Amino acid sequence: MLHIPDQTDLDILRLLQHNAHLSYREIAIITHKSPSIVSDRIKRLKKEGYIKQIVAVLNDKILNRGLFIFSFVRLNTYDQNLMLIFEKDVVKFNEVIETYHIAGEYDYLLKVQVNNMDGYNDFIIECLSTFSQIKSMSTLFVMKELKRDHEYPLTGKNLSP
């Protein structure tokens, strides 16, 4: 059974979202708990799935991956097998960093990250054009990133099962 996070859990989650590099000792000092309690709480939060993974957020521009594109994809048909094939294969491309099955005019939303327009053109030609089940696409290019946050606002209410 999923444990409902208490204030200490929420405090730990907030701290880890902001800086996952904090040690158990540093978290313990901030939360006024012992390092062993912090360690036990983090292990439980991981086991229960509240913490999916701890990652480093990299600098896109320094890594020459500064162009973000949102591609809306509509398939030819709603054939379950074709949809599953598309889903299984599209996530394999390194350029696709997020994929969503969506409702509305389109079937999928892909967040694509490349170095420049030539990189996106290569992605279209070498990757997406291999899918015969794609009927149409609409593409949005990110001109300027105004906000990209990796921290969720946490309250006890939005974490209740």
C-alpha positions as CSV (number, residue, x, y, z in Angstrom):
1,M,0.0,0.0,0.0
2,L,1.2,3.5,-0.9
3,H,2.2,5.6,2.0
4,I,0.8,9.2,2.1
5,P,3.8,11.5,2.4
6,D,3.9,13.6,5.5
7,Q,5.5,17.1,5.9
8,T,9.0,15.6,6.3
9,D,8.6,13.6,3.1
10,L,7.4,16.7,1.3
11,D,10.4,18.7,2.6
12,I,12.8,16.0,1.5
13,L,11.2,15.8,-2.0
14,R,11.4,19.6,-2.4
15,L,15.0,19.6,-1.4
16,L,15.9,16.8,-3.8
17,Q,14.0,18.4,-6.6
18,H,16.0,21.6,-6.1
19,N,19.3,19.9,-5.6
20,A,19.6,16.1,-5.8
21,H,23.3,16.5,-4.9
22,L,22.5,17.2,-1.3
23,S,23.9,14.6,1.1
24,Y,21.7,12.8,3.7
25,R,23.5,14.8,6.3
26,E,22.8,18.2,4.6
27,I,19.1,17.2,4.2
28,A,19.0,16.1,7.9
29,I,20.3,19.5,9.0
30,I,17.7,21.4,7.0
31,T,14.8,19.2,8.0
32,H,15.9,18.8,11.6
33,K,16.0,15.0,11.3
34,S,18.8,12.5,11.7
35,P,20.7,11.3,8.6
36,S,19.4,7.7,9.2
37,I,15.8,9.0,9.2
38,V,16.5,10.9,6.0
39,S,18.1,7.8,4.4
40,D,15.2,5.6,5.4
41,R,12.7,8.1,4.0
42,I,14.4,8.5,0.7
43,K,14.7,4.7,0.3
44,R,10.9,4.4,1.0
45,L,10.1,7.3,-1.4
46,K,12.1,5.6,-4.1
47,K,10.6,2.1,-3.4
48,E,7.1,3.5,-3.5
49,G,7.7,5.4,-6.8
50,Y,7.6,9.0,-5.6
51,I,11.2,9.4,-6.8
52,K,11.5,7.8,-10.2
53,Q,15.1,8.7,-10.8
54,I,17.7,11.2,-9.9
55,V,19.4,12.9,-12.8
56,A,21.7,15.8,-13.8
57,V,20.1,18.5,-15.9
58,L,22.5,19.2,-18.7
59,N,23.1,22.4,-20.6
60,D,21.6,22.0,-24.1
61,K,23.5,24.8,-25.7
62,I,26.9,23.7,-24.6
63,L,26.1,20.2,-25.8
64,N,25.0,21.6,-29.2
65,R,21.4,20.4,-28.8
66,G,19.8,23.8,-28.4
67,L,16.9,23.6,-30.9
68,F,13.6,22.3,-29.5
69,I,10.8,21.2,-31.7
70,F,7.3,20.0,-30.9
71,S,6.0,17.7,-33.6
72,F,2.3,16.8,-33.6
73,V,1.8,13.4,-35.5
74,R,-1.5,12.1,-36.9
75,L,-1.6,8.4,-37.9
76,N,-3.4,7.0,-40.9
77,T,-5.6,4.8,-38.9
78,Y,-6.4,3.8,-35.3
79,D,-5.2,0.2,-35.8
80,Q,-3.9,-1.0,-32.5
81,N,-1.0,-2.9,-33.9
82,L,0.2,0.1,-36.0
83,M,-0.1,2.4,-33.0
84,L,1.9,0.0,-30.9
85,I,4.6,-0.3,-33.5
86,F,4.8,3.5,-33.8
87,E,5.1,3.9,-30.1
88,K,7.7,1.2,-29.7
89,D,9.9,2.5,-32.5
90,V,9.6,6.3,-32.2
91,V,11.0,6.3,-28.7
92,K,14.2,4.7,-29.9
93,F,15.3,7.9,-31.7
94,N,17.9,9.9,-29.7
95,E,16.4,13.1,-31.0
96,V,13.0,12.3,-29.4
97,I,13.3,13.3,-25.8
98,E,9.6,13.1,-24.8
99,T,6.7,11.3,-26.4
100,Y,3.0,11.6,-25.5
101,H,-0.1,9.8,-26.9
102,I,-2.6,12.7,-26.9
103,A,-6.3,13.3,-27.5
104,G,-7.5,15.8,-30.1
105,E,-6.6,16.6,-33.7
106,Y,-3.4,14.7,-33.5
107,D,-2.5,11.3,-32.0
108,Y,1.0,12.0,-30.7
109,L,3.2,14.8,-29.5
110,L,6.9,14.4,-29.8
111,K,9.4,16.7,-28.2
112,V,12.5,16.7,-30.4
113,Q,15.9,18.1,-29.6
114,V,18.5,18.7,-32.2
115,N,21.5,21.0,-32.9
116,N,19.9,23.1,-35.7
117,M,17.5,23.1,-38.6
118,D,19.7,20.8,-40.6
119,G,19.6,18.3,-37.7
120,Y,15.8,18.4,-37.7
121,N,15.7,18.0,-41.5
122,D,18.0,14.9,-41.1
123,F,15.7,13.6,-38.4
124,I,12.6,14.0,-40.6
125,I,14.3,12.3,-43.6
126,E,16.2,9.5,-41.8
127,C,13.7,8.8,-38.9
128,L,10.1,9.9,-39.2
129,S,9.8,9.3,-43.0
130,T,10.4,5.6,-42.2
131,F,6.9,5.4,-40.7
132,S,4.3,4.6,-43.3
133,Q,1.5,5.0,-40.7
134,I,2.1,8.7,-40.4
135,K,-0.7,10.6,-42.2
136,S,0.4,14.2,-41.3
137,M,2.5,16.3,-39.0
138,S,2.5,19.8,-37.7
139,T,5.7,21.2,-36.3
140,L,6.3,24.1,-33.8
141,F,9.8,25.4,-33.4
142,V,10.8,26.9,-30.0
143,M,12.1,30.4,-30.6
144,K,12.9,31.2,-27.0
145,E,12.6,29.2,-23.8
146,L,10.9,31.2,-21.2
147,K,10.6,28.6,-18.5
148,R,11.6,25.0,-18.1
149,D,11.2,23.8,-14.5
150,H,12.0,20.3,-13.2
151,E,10.4,21.0,-9.8
152,Y,6.8,20.1,-9.0
153,P,4.9,22.2,-6.5
154,L,4.3,19.8,-3.6
155,T,1.5,19.7,-1.1
156,G,0.0,16.8,0.8
157,K,-3.2,17.2,-1.2
158,N,-1.6,16.6,-4.7
159,L,0.3,13.5,-3.4
160,S,-2.7,11.7,-1.9
161,P,-3.4,8.3,-3.6
